[in-house]
Amino acid sequence: MPATAPPDDLRTLGTTPRRGGARARAGIALLFTLTAFVGAGLLFTIQPLVARLLLPAYGGSATVWSTCSLFFQTLLIVGYVYSHVTTTRIPRRAQPWLHLLVLAAPLLVLPVVLPTDAVPGADHSPVGWLLRSLVVMIGLPFVVLATTGPLLQRWYSWSDGPRRDDPYFLFAASNVGSFGGLLAYPFLVEPRLTLDQQGVAFTGGFVVFAVLTAACGVVASRGTAMRQEGPVATASSERPSWADLARWCGYAFVPSCLMLAVTHHLSTDVAPIPLLWVAPLALYLATFVAAFAVRSRVVTATWPRAAAGLGMATLALAPLAAAVSLWVTVAVNLLLVVVAGYAAHRLLAARRPNPEHLTTYYLAVAVGGALGGVVNGLLAPVLFDRVLEYGLVVALLPLLGLGATWPTSGGGRTRIRWLLGGLVVVLVAAAVPALLDSRGGGGVALALLALAAFTLFGWVLARMPVGMTVALLVAVIATALVSDNGVVLRERTFYGSYTVHATDLMASLDHGTTMHGLQLRAPSLREEPTTYYGREAPLGDLLGELVASRTAAVGLGVGTLAAYGEPGDRITFLEIDEAVADIARDERFFTFLRDSAADVDVRIGDGRLLMADQPEHAFDLVVLDAFSSDAIPVHLLTREAFMLYANRVAAGGAIAVHVSNRHFDLVPVVAAAGAHLGWTGAVGRGGEGIEVRPSTWVVLSPDHAFVDALMALERWQPLALDEMVVWTDDYSSVLTVLR
């Protein structure tokens, strides 16, 4: 592999175009660039569209995106294998014409629609059923689009275009298209088109792409290089070694795995929506564009060191995440994706081979990216009972320094001074809590100061990449072990990560970073509702005013609502995750379901889908409390969803929505749904008592007298209709309710 690009005189030796001049050659470059841009844009527009279609069928789980990403990365490998095999095993003159036939195949299955059997049965694996639905929906079109990057670049090396000896500039064009497609979906496509219209628009875009690709195939088939079966360039081109393949895979794996881990974190603790999937992926692709725009084959240690330092800082600051602003948490995580992604992709770009091994190179890159999806989507949920993959991949970032060029050392004493200086800064940062008032902006100030301190310390330690990696791995594992204090049960499923803490006084269930239920163990207090369901909380007021002998609750938690059951009552819990039901029924920890005087029924499945199976006007009260950690199940809060709930509520009944959230104000969303129904509403805030947490509830009812009685209570006030945010199944944006 050459250390630099071949000189200009070698690029055109024996490859003078047969027709046209500089303008014709520039036209070839423009055609291929435009085709790469359009193909990549379609490839990355269809991903959030498909996931958006599938989300309601899988309970709005954040794992939908990581599973979809694994599927897309796997099909990317299939497309790259096709490109590699057909461009190396089939004669050059025949290969473009073969691919023109392949281009027509996706038109048989377009437009994209949700399969009628997309919803997994209770006895089926959600992951397996989701992958099956993806194959049916988008498998063939995606594979054809996935061939675009390596295939166009290989064709370009056979054409008479400029820089055909180094066609990797088309990879940058592809990633610009990918970046544009991702940003177009949440900001242009989703707000303006219904899901059906989006499917039709994608079909039209695919037809345009097919025409452009056909034109590229014709141009490639007429190129001078078509008469050559050997390498296009005369520069030395050794076959890639196994070490080369391993490096390419590794440099692709680290940023892919990190991007997916960050996405999972944001989707779990913020919202499982396309916008928050798009941001990390768009930045990840932007680092590809920036890295491959640099022609130098030399990579200095600056970016790998910055990635190692920032990675160390994010691990050290993880315990402060709940105490700082959402924007600080999101910004730091996205900055890490950018810095680490650019460092890894610069190393990847600097080691790109000559065009004849281009498809092998991209195949290795695709395998590395897919391994990141395998780790996050398949292995981590099975191997780990908590979210460990994020910390483990961050701990690997210092190893990027092994492939970089380091500046000459300033001597051992200089390194010691830097090390001691960094240690002093870290100690100062650790002492800041005693100097800052925890109220006001102290938490954010501490986080930013500690971030800078640990980044500087990590920058110094990055000179010892292997040692730093080992130290970070030990720290991640040790932190996980320490966090087990008081933990009696951990479980991780497709829908989330659960932790049960138990002492002699109480037992509690956490889902991600949010408590989802608590029960006191003293005999006199065991049947007392706690947390957001306390008798001295808004929900307690509601149940004191409303006769609700038939209740449906979307979201089980530990079954606290069952404590309100009276003889003759019936409470139906609709819970997406059977693991949660098993925990709530485990009498070693929780007994609300067992002790309830009501007839309690727990049904497994997505709350909205199960609600659709219930008889009309079957309930006096519908309770919505189905958040996963602090994320929003958007499909449960749309106008169409509330129309369904209203149809299941009896005359004089009500819908109660738990809207407590650290990041989003959901009251305007519920207000808009109530206004559409023509119902009146009230908002209840507060809560007091033993282990009762303050909470916010919104109640909607067609019974004006009931709502008036509720608003007469201290904790309740009228539902304001001056600020309404309409969410529908076709459009919903959490940006409209961000605090």
Secondary structure, DSSP 8 states (H G I E B T S, - for coil): --SS---HHHHSTT---SS--HHHHHHHHHHHHHHHHHHHHHHHHHHHHHHHHHGGGGTT-THHHHHHHHHHHHHHHHHHHHHHHHHHHS-TTTHHHHHHHHHHGGGGT-S----TT-S--TTS-HHHHHHHHHHHHHHHHHHHHHTHHHHHHHHHHHSS-TTTT-TTHHHHHHHHHHHHHHHHIIIIIHHHS-HHHHHHHHHHHHHHHHHHHHHHHHHHHTSGGGG--S-SS-S------HHHHHHHHHHHHHHHHHHHHHHHHHHHHT--SHHHHHHHHHHHHHHHHHHHT------BSHHHHHHHHHHHHHHHHGGGGGGS-HHHHHHHHHHHHHHHHHHHHHHHHHT---GGGHHHHHHHHHHHHHHHHHIIIIIHHHH-SS--HHHHHHHTGGGGGGGSB------HHHHHHHHHHHHHHHHHHHHHHHHS-SSTTHHHHHHHHHHHHHHHHHHHHTTSHHHHHHHHHHHHHHHHHHTTTTEEEEEEETTEEEEEEE-SSEEEEEETTEEEEEEE-STTTTTS--BTT-TTSHHHHHHHHS--SEEEEE--TT-GGGGG--TT-EEEEEES-HHHHHHHH-TTT--HHHH-SSEEEEEES-HHHHHHTS-TT-EEEEEE---BTTB--GGGSSHHHHHHHHHHEEEEEEEEEE---SSB--HHHHHHHHHHHT-EEEEEEE--STTB--EEEEEEES-HHHHHHHHTSTTEEE---SS-----SS---GGGGB-
